[in-house]
Each structure stands twice: as structure tokens, then as C-alpha cells.
Amino acid sequence: MITKPINTNIITGFLGVGKTTLIGQLLAHKPKGEVWAVLVNEFGEIGIDGGLLNATVAGGDNLATESGMTPTKKAGVVIKEVPGGCLCCVSGLPTQVAINQLIQHTKPDRLLIEPTGLGHPAEIAKLLTSEYYQHVITLQTSVCLVDARKVSDPRYQQHDTFTQQLTMADVLLANKAQDYTETDHLQLQQFLSQLHLQHTPLITVDNHFTDVELIQQILLRLNTPTKYQPLNTSQRLLRQKSLTQTWLSSAPPLSDIDTPEFSPAGFIHKTNQGEGCYSSGWIFSAAHCFQFERFMAWVDTVKLDKVLRLKAIVITRDGVLSVNMVDNQLKLDELDDALDTRVEIISDMPLDDKLLQQQLLGCLLV
């Protein structure tokens, strides 16, 4: 039984701007004794960010992920992934199912929602403020991360998702500022003024969210009501009983869904396309082990294609590797464990899936 509405925040930003890193630090410094739930949406069909989120948490409570263990309140944090870029589609049932499962099975004190960098946050905000959730969720501060170096790029300036993320935000975080020039700062200010956002609070971040005082400042801001006001809360999809009236659903427990069904060869390949972008992803069973040097040589070849994003959690003979590449800048981390290997590429150009898969298979230990 829900006794008080769940404080909920939307964390937005374009691909690779640092949303997962921020959420990891917020989780690491959340109030002790509180249970926080995180709903992560990815453009690609292969869920990876949950595992990468584990790698970004510096101390604090241990994380429980849907694919890793049955979520419990003792862990303090529960992460659920919804791959495929469907979270921001109000007519998409996966959104409501995922939210309902998180709330029903974990009863969190706070819910953080990270839509894909290519998703429209206004749609998820519209859903969260609908009559269906009015007694269950309180939508509070929406945070948008932005990289000032991108705002001069027409691909960003003219992208509706990019501008909607900024317009929806209650707080803007100019991330990766350690790499800005004076021109970058000026262009960001000018672009925000063009969007009439010059009065939206703007915080400059130049330390990869390692400053505890900054994280505490952001945590305090999460408790402020959002400025978002829904234009229409009577959508046909939501004309149904409220969530509190339909609480005893037959939805499967979090740990029992989205289990990969591998082909006889022991891997799955999935693709996605939308918003002018393309994704190609693979899941390899734990029986497959990658040779580290071969895999990193393959990453170097992907760099040459100037893809928007490469993410991976890879089981190698030397341990479990997490890979995060944005704008050809590569970050590697070591994870304690993984149930399988996952690789995802996102590009603004069509990908040669067959060639990429052939190259990946060549990285396996025989």
C-alpha cells in the first residue's frame, strides 16, 4: 500500500553526456536508510547501462540490478533497464509495466528515471503527471546534462530531442567543463538565450561529479517541484483506474523477466533505428570468453568509423571489463562480475552488422 507519493526525478541529456555517471554518484550519496529505484532506458536493444552504473558507484550501498539478483530493500538501490528506446512513448506499455513493477516490488522512497539520450522527456513527464499516477508519484526537479562543445553542431541544434531536453529541465548541468574553451561557454549561453532558458539554473561541472559538495547540492535540488505542467492529462491510454486501485497486479517479479534466450551459437544480435540513429548490439553467453587484446584492437577499428557511442561489458580471461566510448574518448573500468557479455554501438550512419559481428567473433578465445 502506497502511503505517500514517491518523489520522482527525470535525468536527461544527449548520448554520452554523463547521465549514468551522475546517477551513480547520486546513488552513492543518497540518504542512508532510503530505498531508491532507477529506471534506465537505452536506445539500443541490448541493456548495458545497469552494469555500467555499478562501475560508477563510489562506495555506499551495494547495487541490486534486475539481471544480477532479486532486488531487496537491504541493497538500498534497485535498477531496472528498458532497452529499445520505448520509454518516452506514452502509448508504449513497457513504460507503465516497468514503472509499476519497480514501485510494486520495491516501494522506493525515490525513483530516478533516465530516458535514452535520443528520447523525448516531455512524453514520460506527461505520463508521470497523469491521473493514473497522481496519488503515487510526485514529479520533482528534472535535471538535464549538456556538453557545451556540442551546441555549435547543427546536428544538435536542429535536433528536436536535444532542445526538448533543455527546455524541459528545471536544472541544467554543463558537464565536462574542464575541456571547454571560452567560446564553448559563450555559445552555450547564447544557445540557452535563444531557447529563452537564460533564467534556468545552470551549474558548471568540471570534475566528473567527484566533488561531494556538488553532489550534495544536486541532491537538495531534487526535492523541488518541477516547473512542468501537463497540457492534457485525459489521454485515452490513461483513462483507467489509478495505480492504487489496481495495485495487486499479476506482473512478474523483477528478477524473472528479460532473460536472454541465446541461439545455438551462444549469442544474440539485435538492432534498432530511429531519430536518425542506428544501433547494433550483441549479448554473448558467459560460456564465451573474449581475448582482451583482440577486443581492444576491435574497439580501435570501431573508433575509425566515428560512431556516436560504444558501450560494452565484456567477460575476458583477465576479468570483466566495462567499456564506454563517446566522441572517440575511451573509458575502461573493471567489474566484479557479469552474467554475460554485452556490446552496443550507436551511430548516425547505417552500420555493417555482418562485418562487425564477424570481427567480434574473431575476438573470442577458442
N, C-alpha and C positions, 0 to 999 in steps of 0.2 A: 504494500500500500504506500503510495506517494503522499507524504505528509506536508512537503513544501516543494515548490518548483525548483528544478535543477538549474543552477547557474550554467549558462552555455555561452561559449565564445567561438567565433569563426576566425581561423587564421589563414589568410590568403597571401598570394604573391605568385609571380610567374615562375616558370620552371627553373629550379636550381638556385633560387634566391636565398635559401637558408631556412625555410619553414620548419623542416624536420629538426634542424639543429636548435632552433628556438624552442620548439615544443619539448625537446629532450631536456633542456635546461630548466624550463618551467616545471616539468615533472620532478626533476631532481631537487627543486627547492620549494615544492608545494607544501602547504601546512601539514604538519605531522598529524596523523590520525585521520586525514581525509582520504576518501577514495575518489580518484579521478579516472574518467574514461576518455579515450581518444578514438575518434573515428577518422580514418585516413582513406582518402580516395586517390587513386592513381589513374592517369590517362591510359597507361598500358594495361594489358590484361594479366600481367604477372605481378602479384603483390610482393613488394620488396621493402617498402619504407618502414614496415613494422620492425623488421630485423635491423635496418639501419638506425632506427630510433633507439634501439637498445644500445647501440655503439656510441650514441651521443650523450647518454646519461652519465653524468659525472657524480657517482656516489648516490646517496639517497636510497629510496626503496628499490627493491628489485622489480623488474617489469614482468608482467604476465602477458603474453601475446596469444592471440586466438590459435595460431598454428603451433605454439610451443607447449602450452599447458592449459589446464582448466582454470579460468580466471577465479581468483578468490579475493576477498577483502583484505587478507593478510598482506598480499603483494602491494596493495595501495594504488596500483595502476593497471588498467585493462586496455589493451589496444585491439581494435578491430579494423581490418582492411576491406575496402570495397573496390576492387580493381575494375578497369574498363571505362572510367570516365563518366559513370552514370549518376554520381551523387548529386550533381546540380540539376538533374532533370526532375522536376516536380512530379511528372507523370510516371516516373520510374519507381516501381515498388521496392527495388533493392534499398533505396534510401530509407524508407519508412521501416522496412524489415530490420535493417542494420541498427537504426536508432532504437527501435522498440526492444530488440534483443539486448543491446547494451544496457538500457535502462532497467529492463525486467530482471536481468540476471546479475547485475552489479549494483543497482541502486546508488549511483555515484553522487558525490557532493558537487562535482563539476564535470561538465562534458566539453571537451575541446574537439572541434571539427576542422579538419584540414582538407578542403576540396583540392582537386587536381589543379596544377598551375594553369591549365587550359580550361578550367571550369568557370561558370558564371555564378558568383556568390549570391546574387540577388534571388536566384531561384531557391537555393537552400534556405536563405533568410525568410523568404515568403512561406516556405513550408514550416519552419520553426515557429513562426508567429501566427500560424493558422489556428483556427478554433480547435482543431484536433489536439494540439499540444498546449493550449492556453493555460491549463491547470498543472502542467507537468514541466514545462520548460520556460525559463526566463532568459530571453536573449540579451546578453550584455555586450561589452565592448568587442567590436570586430577589429582585428589587427591586420594590417597589410604591410608586407615587406616589399621593398623596392630597391633595385640596384640603379643608382643614378647614371651609371655608364651606359645603360640601355635606352634611356628616354630619348636620345637623339636618333635612334634607329627607327626608320619608318615602319619596320615590321612590328615594333612595339607600339609606337604612337598611333598607328592606324588599326591596332587590334582591339576589337570591342571588349574582349575579356580583360585585357590589361587596364584599360581605362575604367571599366566597371569595378575592378578590384580596388582601384584607388578611390573612386567615388563612394563606394560603399563603406570605406574604412572610417572608424572612429579615431584610430591612431595609426600613423604611418611610421615605419621604421626604415630608415635609409641604411641598409646593411652593406657590409664590405667597404665601408667608407675609407678604410686605410689605403685603398687603391684608387680613390677619387683624385681628380685634378680640380683646380678651382673652376674650370669650365664645366666639369661634371656637376658640381654643386649648383652653379648658376643655372644650368639647363634644367635641372630638377625643379628648382624654384620657379622658373619660367613656365615649365610644363604644368605644374600644380596650379599656378595662377590662371593658365588658360582653361583649366577644368574648374575654376572657382573654388579651389581647395586650399588657398593660402592661409586659411584660418584653422585647418585641420592640424592637430598637434603632430609635429614631426620630430622624431628622435634619431640622432645620428649614431650608428653602431660601428665601431672600428676595432672590435676585439673578439669577434666570433662568439659573442654572448658569454664570454668568460668572466665578465665583471658582475660579481654577485649583487652589488648595489643596483646596477641596471636591471637585473632580473627581478629584484625585489620591487623596483619601481614599476615594471611592467605587470607584475603580479597584482599590485594595488590597483592599477588601471583596469584590470579585468573585471572588477566589481562595479563598474559604471554602466548604467543602462545605455543601450545602443541608440543612436540617432535614427536608425532605420524605422520607417513606418510603412507597413504593407499597404499597397494600393487597393488590393481586393483579397479578402480572406474567405470568400464564398465559392472557391473553386469547386467544380463538380467532384473532383477526386476526394476532397476533404469533407464532403457533406456526409458525415458518418458519425457514429458515436465517438466520444472523446476517448483518449487513451486510457484514462482512469476507469471508464466504463467497460473497456474491453481488455482488462489487464491480464486475465488468465487465458493467454493465447496458447496455441499449440506449436509455437515456433521452436525449432530445435535448439538445444544449448549451443553456446558459442563454440565449444571445442569440437562439435560434431559436424560442422559444415565446411565446405570449400576444401575438402581433402583431395589432393591431386589424384587423378586416375591416369597412370602412366601407360604409354604404348608398350608393346613387347620389347622395343629397343630401350626402354627405361627413361624416356624423356617426353616432354610436351612442348609444342610450339604454338604460340598464339600471336595474333596481330590485331591492331586497331587503327582506325583512321578517322580523323575529324578535326575541325578547327584549323585546317591547313597543315596538320601534322600527321605523322605516321609512327607507329610503334611496332616493334618486333621483340618478342620475349620467349625465353625458354625456361622450363623447370626440369632439372635432372634429378633422378632419384639419388639417395645417399649412397647407393652402390657404385655410383660413378665418382671417380676422384680425378681432379684436374692437376696437371703439372704446372707449378707456379710460373716458371719462366716462360713456358709456351703461352699461358694465358695472358701474361703481361705483354708479350710480343704481339698477341692478337689485339689487345687494347690499343697498342701503338698504331696498328693499322686502322682501327676504328677512328682514332684521332684524326687521321689524314682525311677522313670523309667529312670532318667538321659537323658532327651530329650535335643536336641540342643537348642531349643528356645520355649518359651511360650509367646504369646502376647495376650492382651485382652483389650477391652473397655467394661465395664460391668455396666449396669443400676441396681443399688441396692436401697433398701429402704432408705439407708443413703446418697445417692448421686451417682454420676457417677465416677467409678473407672477405672484408666488405670493401666495395669499390664505389666511388661516387665521382663522376666526371661531369663538369659543367664548363662550357667555353674552353675546352681542352685543358682545364685545370683539374688535376687528378688528386683525389684524397683517398688514402688507404687506411683501413683500421683492421684490427684483429678481433674476432668474436670468439666467445667461449664455445659456442655450439651452433649447429644448424641442422634442421631436419632434411634439407635438400639444398641443391644449388639453384640459384635463380639469377637470370641475366636479362636485362631490359635495355633496349636502345630506343630513343625518341629522336626523330629528325623532321625537318621541314621539307625534306625531299624523299621520294619513294626509296625504300631500302631493298637491297638484293638479298632477300631472305635465304635463298638456297645457298648462296656463296657464304653468307655469314654462318649458317648452320654447318656447312662443310668445314669451315675454319675452326669453329668451336669444337666440333667432334675431333678435330686433329689435335686439340689441347688435352684430351683425355689420356690418362695413364692406361696402358693396355694390360 
